[in-house]
């Protein structure tokens, strides 16, 4: 299942800046980047939450 950027923020309970930093460091990878949004795999987002 895919989730959009805003849902990812809610799942991880963090800021946009933190999500951007995770992407930049390669800890979280979007599966698709659009002009104003990104898509992530829900399983990857939830796995990241469990490691925090």
C-alpha positions, 0 to 999 in steps of 0.5 A: 500500500502506498501513502502520501507525504502528509500521511507519512508525517502522521505515521512517523509523528515528525516534521516535514524537515525531519522527513526531508532529512530522512530522504536526504540520508537515504533512511526513507525512500519515496517510490514516486516524486510529484511536483508537490507530493511524494509517495512512500510504501506504507510498510517502509514507513511503519518499519522506520517508525519501529526503529525510532 
